[in-house]
């Protein structure tokens, strides 16, 4: 799969598809899969803070996913350093800034951009490493002090992610269309990250069960993950509608242009985005039984994974590439397959280095015998 990604990049250069399109695809996928790593650790951290027990059987998957965070950061940094910023961000063309962009120079300038980038990835990487390390120590020693440390580091991670994920979405996504802004944008992107990350955890868990591992994960765990997917798809749609409705209702040209151009040129992706990311998960996961059946939950998880890639595509490509040059071909599909293969390789490598069953976790027995009556 990684080889397919490299082949797709080579095809992009040979076919002369343009530096903008190649850079935009690398940026899209590095952001997307880094987000999955961030949410993998968020899954562990937020439940540790709340002293939830049911998810302990699955937490190794989230921990392993977080190993991709520094790798995604390195790829993104290389794209920026080797000319990618000039392709992606209009505000880096300092010789052609208009009055609006000149008013944002105090924030949108390359030195400060790289400072924020370094702070975000350093914080995410270090905190994720500390949580994984403490989780492993708890698994080895079983001392409650390690669980308390786990909760402390998890609290730091959740608070830091809450702020940094929003600001980073401004930096790496919203500033591609630097003349436009939305106060809901950061939470809209985070909700997309959240539902996709939880869906990918379900996919990895299912793969491991089919391989003969993680048999301690039962229908009750899948049921709760299905509820997350159902609820977060509704939450994402709520933010999608709220952002669109408020801008449409105000009808201010400098705000509506963002949606007007996407509906005009990307109408298929724009409306399918809502169908794939809201209507399908909502309808298929509506009933209790559907959330407990892998033959329903896994296809929906895959649909969500593809659907939110499409959502990110229409956030990035119009501003970075332009409507006429953008497209979905071998370059886009191949690079995404390559990143998927790399993400799976990193995650399975992380899973192979630790016991998949955290037996010394104080809530493991609760998770092992987890059962709900609703």
N, C-alpha and C positions, 0 to 999 in steps of 0.2 A: 504493500500500500504506500509506503514511503517512496518507493521507486516510482510509482505512478505520479506522485506529486512532483518529483524532480523532473520526470519526463514532461509533465504539463508545463512546468516553468521553461524548460528548454524549447518546447513547442511555441510558447508565447514569444520568446526572443526570436526564434527562427521565422515564425509567421509574421513578425513585425506588428504585433498587436498593440505595441506602445508601452512605454515605461509607466504611464499613469495607471493603466489597467493591471499590469503585473504587480506594481507596488500596492495598489488598492486591494488586490486579492491576498497578498501576503499580510497586509495590515488587518484585513477583515478576519482572516483565520487565526492570526496570532492573538488578536483581541478575543475572539470567540472561545478559543480553547483555553486561554488563560482564565477567562471567566468561569469555565467549567471547573478548573482547578480551585479557584477561589470559593466557589459554592460548595465544592466537595468538603473543604475544611469548614465552611460555614455550617454545613449540616452537622458536623461533629461538635463544633463550638457552641452553637445555640442550644443544642440538647444537653450539653454538659452544664451550661449555666442553669438551665431549668431543672436539672437533676432528673431528666427524663430517662426511663429505663428501656423502653421497647426497642429503640433503635440501636442499642449496643451491638447486637448481632451483625449489623451492617456497617458499623462505623469504620472498619478497616478500608472499605471501598473509598469513602470520602477522604480518609487520610492519604491513601495512595494517589488519588486524583490530584491532590495538592502539590505533588512533586513536579507537576508541569509548570507551576507558577514561574520559577526562575528561567526555565527553558523558553516559555512564551515571552518573558521579558527580554531575554537575550536576542531572540529573533526580531522582536519589535524594535529594539534598540539598533540592531544592525540595519534594519530597513530605514530608520530615521537618519542614522549617521551617514549612510552611503547614498544620500540624495533623496530619500523617500519623503522627507518633510516638504520639500519644494514641490513634489508632485501632489501631495495630499492637501496641504494647507495654503490657502490663498494669502493668509496673513504673514507668511514667511517671505513674500515678495515685497520686501520693504520699500523698494523703489517705486511701487505702484499702489500704495495704500491710499484709499479715499478717506473722507472725513470720519466715517463710522469706524473703520478699522484703526485709524490713528487714535481714536478715543479709547481703544482697547489695548493699546501698546503696552501699558503698564503691566497688564496680565499676560497678553498674548505676545510674548517675545521668547526667543529660543533659549537664552540662559535660564530664565525662570521656568520654562517648560521642562528642561532637562533636570532642574532641581526637583520639581514635583514628581517627575518620572522616577528619579532615584529614590525619593522618600517613599513613594507608594510601593515600589517593588522590594525595597529593602525591608519595609515594615511587614508586608505580606509574607515574604520569604522567611524572615527571622521568626515571626510569630507562629507560622505554620510549622517550622522546624521545631520550635519549642513545644508545641502541642503534641506533635508526633513523638518526640523524644520522651516527654512526660508520660504519654500513653503507653509507650514501650516499657518504661520503668515501672509503671503501675502493673503491667502485665507480668513482669518478672518478679517483683517484690510483693505486690498485693497490699502495700502499706497505704492507709487512707490518706497520708500526707500527700502522696502523688496525685490522688484524685482531687484534693483541694488545690494543688498547684495547677492541675489541668483546668479546673474551673476558673482560676484566676487568669491564666493565659488566654483562655477562651473568651473571657469578658473583654480583655484588651483587644483581641482579634475582632470581635463583633463590632465594638465601638469604632475601631480604626477602619474596618471595612465599610461601615455605614457612611462614614465621611468620604473616604478615599475613592470608593466606587462611584459616588456621585460626581466628585470633582474630576476623576479620570475620564468619565464619560463626556464631560464638558471638553476636556483637553483633546481626547483622541477621536471623538465622534462629532460632537456638536460644533466644534470649531472648524470642521471641514466646510461647513456653511456658516462662516463667521459673521455674516451680516444678520443672521437670524438667531433667535434664542427662545427657549421655553423654560419656564420655571419648573415644569413637571418632567423635563427630559431625563434627569438623573434617576428618578424613581421609576420612570418608564423603562429605562435600560436595565435597571437592577431587577425589576420584576421579570423581565425576559431572561436575564441570567439565572434567576432563582428557579423558575419552572423548568428551564432546560437542564440545569445542573442536577436537580432532583430526578428528572427523567433519566439522565445518564447513569445516575446511581442505581436506578432500577434495572437498567439494561445490563450493567456490569454484574449486578447480583444474579440476574437470570442466567447470564453466560456461565458464571461460576457454579451455579446450581446444576446446570446441564453438564458441566465438566466433572461433577461429582463432589464439588466443594460446597461449603456453606449450606449443608443440608439442615442446619439449625434454623435457617430462615424459613418461616412458615407462611401460610396464607394470610395470617393476621398482619405480618409485617408488610406484605405486598398490598394488603388492603389499605393500610395507613399511608403508604407511599402513593397509592392511587388517589386517596383523598387529597393529599398535597397537590398532586398534578391537576386534579379537578378544580380545587380552590384557587390555586395560583394562576391557572388559565383564566379564570373569571377575574381575578385581581389585575392581571395584565390587560384584559379587555376593558376593564373599568378605566385604567389609566390611558389606554389607547383612545377610548371614546372621549374621556375628559379633556385630553390635550387637543384632540381634533375639534370637539364641539366648542370649546372656549375660543379657539382661534377663528373658527368659522363664524361664530356668533358675533365676535368683535369686528370681523371683516376689515381689519387693518392691513393694507397692502403689504407692508414689510413683514408681516407675520404669515398671512395667507399664502404668499408666494411659495413657501416651502411645500405645502400640501397641494397647491394648485398644479405646480410643475410635476409632482410625482403622480398625481391622478391623471394628468394629461398624457404623460409619456410612459409611466410605469403602471398603468391602470390595472393590468392583469395581476401583477405582483401585489399591488396595493390592496386590492379587494380579496385576493386569494389569501393574503396574509391574515386577514380577519377570519376567514373560513377555516383555514388550517390550524391556526393557533387558538381560536376560541370555539367555533361551532363544532368542530369534530371532537375535541376533548370533552366539551360540555355534553354533547349528546351521547357519546360512547361511554363516558364514565359517570353518567347520571345515576344509575342504579347501584345499589349496594353490591349485588353479585358481580357486576362487571368489574368493579375495582379489585375483586379477589381472584380473577381469572387471568393467568399470565397470557393466554391467547388474545386477550383484549388489551391488557395494560401495556404489554411490550410493543405491539404495533402502534398504539397511541403514543408511547414514549418516543418511538422512532419518528413518528409524524411531527411531534413537538420539536425534536432535534432538528429536523429538516426545515420546519416552518419558521423557527426563530433564526436559523441561518438566513432564510429569505428576508426576514424582517431586518436583520443587520445589513444585508445586501442593499436593500432600498434606503437605508439610512446613510450608507457610505458612498455608493457608486455614483449617484447623480452629481454630488458635489465634487468628488475626486476625479471622476472620469468624464462625466458629461453624458447626456442622454443618447447621443448618437453613437458614441464609441463604446458604451456599456453593452454588455451581453452576457448570457450564460451559455458557455460552450465548454470545450475540453479543458481550457485553462482553468475556469472556475471549478468545474467538477473535479478535475484531476488534482488541483492544489488542495481542495477540501478533503479528498480521499487521502492524500499524503499526510495532512495534519491529523486526520482521524487515526491513521495507522501509527503515527508518532505518539499521539496521546494514549492510545491503547498500549503501545509498547512501554511507555513510561509507567502507566498505571499498573500493568501486570507485573512489571519489574518490582515496583514498590510492594505489591501484594505478595510477591514471592519471598520477600525479605523478613516478613513478620508472620506470626501465627494468625490465621484468619478468625480464630475464636479467642476473644479477649477474656479468658476464663477467670482472671483475677480482678476484673472490673467489679465494683460492689453491686452493680445492677445487672450483671450478666445473667444470673438465675432468673431474674424478673423477665428479661428479654427472652431467655430460652423457653420459658413457659408462658409466654405472652398470649393472652386470649381476651377478646372483647365480646361483649354481648349486644353490640349494636352495629 
